[in-house]
Amino acid sequence: MLKRFNAFPAEDQFQINIMVSLAIYDVLNTLEIPNLRVKWPNDIMSGSDKICGILIENMLKGQYIQSTIIGIGLNVNQTSFPGLAKVASLNVLTGKTYDLDALLNHFVNSFQQNVREHDTVDFGKWSARYAEVLFRKDKPSTFMDKRDTVFMGFIRGVSPQGKLMVELEDQVIQTFDLKEVRLLY
């Protein structure tokens, strides 16, 4: 999907990720997909199984996002995932077969609604809602950093810049950018 913007500040680019993630989350929630969670920064989970991945690429003009390309890989009617662990589809989770066009339209409408509300709703509420549905939030979790060092911590949220906030054992919050840390689950 391509979305054009007039003057979306590049420093707020993680807000696009939040809008997309919550649009998918809301659509899947209406379909009663069990145990939905958003795994930072770009996956949708049902329990501990990945059901969706999101890729977002922004085109900048100066300090503003001119347009965004959003790619969504949602496992819908597949029933077999050879060689992949911790993966599921809507069909596997519910036993139902889904109309792909109807599902796409439902998502596009949900995302468009989020974009319309973006300028009128305090984004702190969106961020708080995103934090509420984070996978493994407030649970003891194991992470691996870019040096392959394994450590324990608690996901506490996501910063306005989109960095994962992890409370370490000394009760200090450390933030991690994309590719700086990986959640082991």
Residue pairs with C-beta under 8 A, 6 or more apart in sequence:
1 69
1 70
1 71
1 72
1 108
1 111
2 67
2 68
2 69
2 70
3 16
3 67
3 68
3 70
3 111
3 115
4 66
4 67
5 64
5 65
5 66
5 67
5 68
7 64
8 16
8 64
8 65
9 63
9 64
9 65
10 58
10 60
10 63
10 64
10 65
11 63
11 161
12 123
12 160
13 58
13 65
13 162
14 41
14 158
14 160
14 161
14 162
15 118
15 123
15 126
16 56
16 58
16 65
16 68
16 70
17 41
17 42
17 54
17 56
17 162
18 126
18 127
18 130
19 111
19 114
19 115
19 118
19 126
20 54
20 56
20 70
20 72
20 111
20 114
21 38
21 42
21 44
21 54
21 130
22 38
22 114
22 126
22 129
22 130
22 133
23 107
23 110
23 111
23 113
23 114
24 44
24 52
24 54
24 72
24 74
24 107
24 110
25 36
25 38
25 44
25 133
26 110
27 103
27 106
27 107
27 110
28 36
28 44
28 46
28 51
28 52
28 90
29 36
30 106
31 90
31 94
31 98
32 94
33 46
33 51
33 90
33 93
33 94
34 46
34 47
34 93
35 45
35 46
35 47
36 44
36 45
36 46
36 133
37 44
37 45
37 46
37 133
37 134
37 135
37 136
38 44
38 45
38 130
38 133
38 134
38 135
39 45
39 50
39 134
39 135
39 136
39 183
40 134
40 135
40 155
40 158
40 164
40 183
41 158
41 162
41 164
41 178
42 53
42 54
42 55
42 56
43 50
43 52
43 53
43 54
43 135
44 50
44 51
44 52
44 53
44 54
44 74
45 51
45 135
46 88
46 93
48 86
48 185
49 86
49 87
49 88
49 93
50 75
50 86
50 87
50 88
51 74
51 75
51 87
51 88
51 89
51 90
51 93
52 72
52 73
52 74
52 75
53 72
53 73
54 70
54 71
54 72
54 73
55 70
55 71
55 72
55 73
56 68
56 69
56 70
56 71
57 68
57 69
57 71
58 65
58 67
58 68
59 65
59 66
59 67
59 68
59 69
60 66
70 111
72 107
74 90
74 103
75 81
75 87
75 88
75 89
75 90
75 92
76 89
76 90
76 91
76 98
76 100
76 103
77 89
77 90
77 91
77 97
77 98
77 100
78 89
78 91
78 92
79 89
79 91
79 92
81 87
81 88
81 89
86 185
90 96
90 98
91 97
91 98
127 157
127 158
127 160
130 158
131 137
131 157
131 158
134 155
134 157
134 158
135 155
135 183
135 185
136 155
136 183
136 185
137 155
137 156
137 157
138 154
138 155
138 156
139 154
139 155
140 152
140 153
140 154
141 152
141 153
141 154
141 155
141 183
141 184
141 185
142 150
142 151
142 152
142 183
142 184
142 185
143 150
143 151
143 152
143 153
143 166
143 181
143 182
143 183
143 184
144 150
144 151
144 181
144 182
144 184
145 151
145 176
145 180
145 181
145 182
146 179
146 180
146 181
150 184
151 168
152 168
152 169
153 166
153 167
153 168
153 169
153 174
154 166
154 167
155 164
155 165
155 166
155 183
156 165
156 166
156 167
156 173
157 165
158 164
158 165
159 165
159 175
162 177
162 178
163 175
163 176
163 177
164 175
164 176
164 181
165 173
165 174
165 175
166 173
166 174
166 175
166 176
166 181
167 173
168 174
